[in-house]
Amino acid sequence: MLVISPEQVHSALSFEQLVETLRIGFTKPCGSPPRNVYELNPVTHDAFAVLPAWNEHYIGVKAFTYFPNNFEHGYDSLYSKILLFNREFGEPLALVDGTSVTLWRTACVSALASQYLSKPDANHLVFFGSGKLAPYMIGAHLSVRPISRVTLIARNSDKAIKLCKLLSETYPHVTFEIGVSDERTISSADVISCATGAHEPLFNGAWLSDGTHVDLIGNHHKNARECDSTTITRASVFVDSRVNVLKEAGELLIPISEGVFSEQQVVAELSEMHTLQWQRSEQQITVFKSVGMALSDLLSAALVYGLTH
C-alpha cells in the first residue's frame, strides 16, 4: 500500500486536469452517503468527520479533524487522511494525505460549479479570504474563466498583502488588488467567491449586479453564513450535495427558517448539472453552496494515485 505525501499530491495535480476529472466523475454512478460530522466541543467547534464514497473503480474514506483554535497551541487546524481501496477486490491501495487533497478538490469543485453557472466572459473575481485555501481557490477560478482582475478582501491586511504579491508573481497577466466590501466593489464583480470563517454575511445581497455568480465554501455551521437572505432570494441556488448542505449550512437553513426560501427551491446538486435543462440568462444571479462531499475526495485521491504509482 502506498503512502502518498502532501508534496506528491501537489506535484501531481493541476487545476485543469482535476476540474475535468471531477466533471466526468460526477456524471457517473457512485455511492456517496451523507458525510458524518461529529461535534466534539460546542464551544470551540472542534469536530471529527468521516466521508465514505465509492464508484466503479475505487472505494474511499476520508477522515479529518477540525480544531479551529489549534493555532494557539502550534498545531494545524485541520488534519486529514484518505484511505483508498480497489473496488473489484477491496484491496487497500493507498493512504493519501487528505489535507492537501482537500485544498485542491475544494477549489476545483468551486471552479467546476463556476464553469456551469457563471457567465462565460466573466472577468472580475472578488475573493473573500486570505487563508491556505485562497491561492488554490483563485487559481482554480482563473483556470475556467477569462478572469483579468481579482479583488482580494480580507480581515488580515498583512496576509492579504502577502497573498496579493504571491498571486501577482504567479499570474502576471492578471491584475490583483486589495479592496473592501462596499457597493462599488460588489456590484462590479462577475464572480464572488467566499472562503472565510465569517459567521455574519460578508456583503449586502442588494449590491449584486445581474448575472453575478456567488460561490460559498467557508461556512459549515447551521447558525452562521457568508451571505445574507437577500442574496439567496435573488438567486438560482445550486449545491454540491443537498443532503449535506441542508444539514449543515446556515446560508440556506437561516432563510428557510425565516420562511423566505425552501429546500425545494434548490435547482440542482453537482451530480445533476450535466443533465440540467436550466439555462442562465444574462440577468440571472446564481449561488453555489458547498460544504464538501466524499465523492470529490474519492475522485481527487484516485487521480493522485493514478498519477503517482
Secondary structure, DSSP 8 states (H G I E B T S, - for coil): -EEE-HHHHHHH--HHHHHHHHHHHTTS--B----EEEEEETTTTEEEEEEEEE-SSEEEEEEEEE-TTGGGGT--SEEEEEEEEETTT--EEEEEEHHHHHHHHHHHHHHHHHHHHS-TT--EEEEE--STTHHHHHHHHHHHS---EEEEE-S-HHHHHHHHHHHHHH-TTSEEEE---SHHHHHT-SEEEE----SS-SS-GGG--TT-EEEE-S---TT--SS-HHHHHHEEEEES-HHHHHHH-HHHHHHHHHTS--GGGEEEEGGGGGG------TT-EEEEE----HHHHHHHHHHHHHHH-
